[in-house]
């Protein structure tokens, strides 16, 4: 049976928001052009795999601001979660295991690894 932890509500909420912000940022980055700045497309097959990119119009100011806002929030949440006072009661591998459980706490017990 997997060990359970009594995570404080603010830590659970912080981790859940971190999941949400990362998902939102990932979805946004998939929608945006590959380059922040306007660049010509290219094709390169001199490496171990061929890389092709279409021309990129770059990101507009609103897109750049949205990415920056999400990255900033992601950073704030990652710091909050990783430095939460709850972790003071753990050492080494115990902390790693508990942290892993927190990352999956939003899933039901049957979904957790």
Order of alpha helices (4+ residues) and beta strands (2+ residues): alpha-beta-beta-alpha-alpha
